Amino acid sequence: MAALFRGRWLYINLVTLGLTVLLFWWWQQTGQQAEQSKAQWIPDYYLTHATISQYDEQGALSSTISADRFTHIQEMGTTDMVKPKFNLYLADSNTTWFGKADEGLILDSGAQINLTGNALVTNGPDINRPITLTSQSLRLFPQQNYAASDEQVNLAAKYSHLTGTGMQLTLDNQRLLLLHRVKGNHFVPRN
C-alpha cells in the first residue's frame, strides 16, 4: 500500500481523486440547477372559467377576455389561456372586435395577446364594413388597436374573400395589409 503513494503513483492517485471530486461537484450542480428551473416554471396562480376586464385611463372598459383556464407564471410575466374569447372595445371608432382561439398567451400585462389554433377575429355585427379574419396564429396588440400574423390568413368581408400569408390590420380604421401570396374574389351584389 505504501508503494501506491510513492513516485508517479502519487501523482496519478491525486489526479484521480481530484477528478472524482470535480465530477461529484459538477453532478451536484446540474441536479440543483434542474430542480431550480423546474421550480421557476410552477404557476403562481390559475383561474378556471373566468373573465378578465381591462379599463383605459379614463375608466372606460377597453377589453374583456374569458377562458376555460388562465395559468399565470410570474417569472415569465405570461398568462396561458385555454379556449380564450375576447372583446376589444375601441372608444375612438365606437367599434367592437370579437375573437376566439383554441389557445392564447397574454404577454406584458395584456399589451400583446398571441392566439393559436383556429384563431378568429371579427368586428361582428358591423353592417357597413364587416370583416372576419381566421388563421392558425394571430397576434393582437389591444392598446395599439393592431393585429398581425405571419401565417396564412383568410379574410371574409361583405363582398369579398381574400387569403394571404402574413397580415397587418389596424383595427380602428380597418386598414389591412396582406403581405405574400394574396388571392381573392370580389362579389358584386345583384340589384
C-alpha positions in Angstrom: 0.0 0.0 0.0 2.8 2.3 0.8 4.2 1.8 -2.7 1.0 3.3 -4.2 1.8 6.7 -2.6 5.4 6.8 -3.9 6.7 8.2 -7.1 4.5 8.6 -10.0 1.6 6.7 -8.4 1.2 9.5 -6.0 0.5 11.9 -8.9 -1.9 9.5 -10.6 -3.8 8.9 -7.4 -4.0 12.7 -6.6 -5.3 13.4 -10.2 -7.8 10.6 -9.9 -9.0 11.9 -6.6 -9.3 15.4 -7.9 -11.2 14.3 -11.0 -13.6 12.3 -8.8 -14.2 15.3 -6.5 -14.7 17.6 -9.5 -17.2 15.1 -11.2 -19.1 14.8 -7.9 -19.3 18.6 -7.6 -20.5 19.0 -11.2 -23.2 16.3 -10.8 -24.5 18.1 -7.7 -24.6 21.5 -9.5 -26.5 20.2 -12.5 -29.0 18.5 -10.2 -29.6 21.7 -8.3 -30.0 23.7 -11.5 -32.6 21.3 -12.8 -34.6 21.5 -9.6 -34.4 25.3 -9.6 -35.5 25.6 -13.2 -38.5 23.2 -12.6 -39.5 25.4 -9.6 -39.4 28.5 -11.7 -42.0 27.2 -14.1 -44.6 26.5 -11.5 -47.6 28.7 -11.9 -48.2 31.2 -9.2 -52.0 31.1 -9.8 -54.6 29.8 -12.2 -58.3 30.6 -12.8 -60.9 28.4 -14.4 -64.0 29.7 -16.3 -63.0 33.3 -15.5 -63.2 36.7 -17.2 -60.6 39.4 -17.0 -61.7 43.0 -17.8 -59.3 45.9 -18.6 -60.1 49.6 -18.4 -58.4 52.6 -20.1 -57.1 55.6 -18.2 -60.5 57.3 -18.3 -62.1 54.3 -16.7 -63.9 53.1 -19.8 -64.0 49.3 -20.5 -61.4 48.6 -23.1 -61.4 44.8 -23.3 -62.7 41.6 -21.7 -61.0 38.2 -22.0 -62.7 35.0 -20.8 -61.2 31.5 -21.0 -61.8 28.0 -19.7 -58.4 28.3 -17.9 -55.9 31.0 -17.2 -52.4 30.0 -15.9 -50.1 32.8 -14.8 -46.3 32.3 -14.5 -44.8 35.2 -12.7 -41.2 34.5 -13.6 -42.0 34.8 -17.3 -44.7 37.5 -17.0 -47.1 35.5 -19.1 -50.6 34.0 -18.8 -51.6 31.0 -20.8 -55.2 30.6 -21.8 -57.3 27.6 -22.9 -60.2 28.4 -25.2 -60.0 32.2 -24.9 -62.7 34.5 -26.1 -62.3 38.3 -26.1 -64.0 41.6 -26.8 -62.0 44.7 -27.7 -63.9 48.0 -27.4 -62.5 50.8 -29.5 -63.5 54.1 -28.0 -62.4 56.3 -30.9 -64.4 54.5 -33.6 -67.2 53.1 -31.4 -66.4 49.6 -32.8 -66.2 46.3 -31.0 -64.0 43.4 -32.2 -64.7 39.9 -31.0 -62.5 36.8 -31.2 -61.6 33.4 -30.1 -59.0 30.7 -30.4 -58.0 27.2 -29.1 -55.1 28.6 -27.0 -53.8 32.0 -26.1 -50.9 33.7 -24.4 -51.0 37.1 -22.7 -47.7 39.0 -22.6 -46.7 42.2 -20.9 -49.9 42.6 -18.8 -52.1 42.5 -21.9 -50.0 44.6 -24.2 -49.8 41.6 -26.6 -52.1 38.6 -26.9 -51.0 35.6 -29.0 -53.8 33.4 -30.3 -53.1 30.0 -31.7 -55.2 27.2 -33.2 -58.4 28.2 -35.1 -58.0 31.9 -34.3 -60.9 34.1 -35.3 -61.2 37.9 -35.1 -64.3 39.8 -36.4 -65.9 43.1 -36.0 -69.1 41.2 -35.8 -72.4 43.0 -36.4 -70.8 46.0 -38.3 -73.4 46.4 -41.1 -71.3 48.7 -43.3 -67.9 47.1 -43.2 -67.9 43.6 -41.7 -64.6 41.8 -41.6 -63.8 38.3 -40.3 -60.2 37.0 -40.1 -59.2 33.4 -39.5 -55.7 32.0 -39.1 -53.8 29.4 -37.1 -51.8 32.2 -35.4 -52.7 35.8 -34.7 -51.0 38.5 -32.5 -53.2 41.2 -31.0 -52.0 44.5 -29.6 -55.1 45.9 -27.9 -53.6 49.1 -26.7 -52.4 49.9 -30.2 -55.6 48.7 -32.0 -53.5 46.4 -34.1 -53.4 42.8 -35.2 -50.7 40.8 -37.1 -49.9 37.4 -38.3 -47.1 35.6 -40.1 -49.3 32.6 -41.1 -51.9 32.2 -43.8 -54.9 34.4 -43.1 -58.4 34.2 -44.6 -60.4 37.4 -44.7 -64.1 37.5 -45.4 -65.7 40.9 -45.9 -69.1 41.9 -47.1 -68.5 41.4 -50.8 -65.0 39.8 -50.9 -62.9 36.9 -49.7 -59.1 37.1 -49.6 -56.3 34.8 -48.5 -52.7 35.7 -48.0 -49.6 34.8 -45.9 -48.7 37.4 -43.4 -51.1 40.2 -42.4 -51.2 43.6 -40.6 -54.5 45.1 -39.6 -55.2 48.4 -37.9 -58.5 47.7 -36.1 -59.9 51.2 -35.7 -59.8 52.2 -39.4 -59.7 48.6 -40.8 -56.6 49.2 -42.8 -55.4 45.8 -44.0 -52.1 44.8 -45.5 -51.7 41.2 -46.8 -48.0 40.5 -47.3 -47.5 37.5 -49.5 -49.3 35.1 -51.9 -52.5 37.1 -51.9 -55.6 35.6 -53.7 -59.1 37.0 -53.7 -62.6 37.2 -55.0 -64.8 40.2 -55.1 -68.6 39.8 -55.5 -70.9 42.4 -56.9 -74.3 42.4 -55.3 -77.3 41.9 -57.6 -80.0 44.5 -57.5 
